Amino acid sequence: MGILSGIRVLDCSIAMAGPFAAQRLGDLGADVIKVEPVKGEWQRHVSAGGAKGNRVNVSFLSLNRNKRSLAIDLKSEEGRKILLDLVKTADVFLQNYRPGVAKRLGVDYETLLKLNPRLVYVSMSGYGESGPYVDRPGQDLVLQAMSGAMLSAGRKGEAPTPAGQYLVDAVTAYTAFEGALAALFHRERTGEGQRVDVNMLDAITTIQMQELSVFTVGGKKQERSAEPHAHVYIRAPYGTFATKDGYIVIAFPPLKTLGEIIGEESFLTMDDEVDSWSRRDEIFAKTREKLTGKTSAGWLALFAEADIWAGPVYGYEDLVNDPQISHNRTFVEYEHPTEGRVKTPGFAIKFSKTPSRVERGAPLAGEHTREVLKDLGYPDEEIDRLESEGIVATERAD
């Protein structure tokens, strides 16, 4: 049994942040019911990187394991009644509707609280539930740009570079997951549920705790250099460097030690806390010039011996085949009824007594509609009627 066994989660979210947060609850044993339209959630119908599946595309597959799918029409009176019946049995309700939509659908916090005072209601938004940006769409790249993070790396005068993953969505998902767990813990102590508000702007802003404090408390502005330094608030050299056969990264080594290893005499008399800031571009450029003379493995062996922080630059193929990744069992593999053998990142936290597990892959749209309605006491003939009238949808993997 998982650590959240016995907890029921209603996942009424779409796209990445909400489904990812709900999946993490499911990985820990919660019964997650994905409530989606009769034609399936939006994410089912768009590919990620052009990768499509047989009946479940890769994007949806990656964010919706350990869930049951209930496909219903929430715009119909009977569809809303089914959801409200489920709310009475639920522990967590998670949604990322645009502000105002939950109230129009009759699934806002105040309404659901009357049905279930113990409910933990997690509301996710782009910018918050109110304020001047309340109606703006919460999109990952837009939030990365607004967060200030894109101007903390790279060359002065060049276009800011965003992260190579959906960083804001992922951070927001983890934030919502933490919020749900904290609220459940509070409920265990007091018996009362509560509303948990998470927004993407605050999530991406608060993880920059150190960087923003350097600015707000230390008064240091973001000043990118001429060389592609990896972080404006960390001393040189700090970044990616080409070698004879690839790339490595180096993280602010003692300049004297670095100079001895790479044969750069000017570094031998430099002061780490003075010159590494005032002569940042010079240090980066000289390091770059020296490192093209040996292979990545050659340099990394020398740096490891000198206890310098350095490492290889991986692609996904390198990462997946890394021995530490294999040792950690970072990836999980399971059989999906329509997509075959699936290998995907698992749950990063290890519990000694209640480990996470994959009990089911991402469901088809409405795959568990009949099962969920039977849980609520609906007879087969009533489910057949609801399906024939388009209020619910059912689908089977076989």
Secondary structure, DSSP 8 states (H G I E B T S, - for coil): --TTTT-EEEEE--TTHHHHHHHHHHHTT-EEEEEE-TT--GGGGS-BTTB--SSS-HHHHHH--SEEEEEE-TTSHHHHHHHHHHHTT-SEEEE---TTHHHHHT-SHHHHHHH-TT-EEEEEESS-SSSTTTTS---HHHHHHHTSGGGSSSBTTS-----SS-HHHHHHHHHHHHHHHHHHHHHHHHS--EEEEEEHHHHHHHTTHHHHHHHHTT------BSS--S-TTS-SSEEEEE-SSSEEEEE---HHHHHHHHT-GGGGG--TTTHHHHTHHHHHHHHHHHHTTS-HHHHHHHHHHTT--EEE---HHHHHT-HHHHHHT-EEEEEETTTEEEEEE--S---SSS-----S----TTTTHHHHHHHTT--HHHHHHHHHTTSEE-----
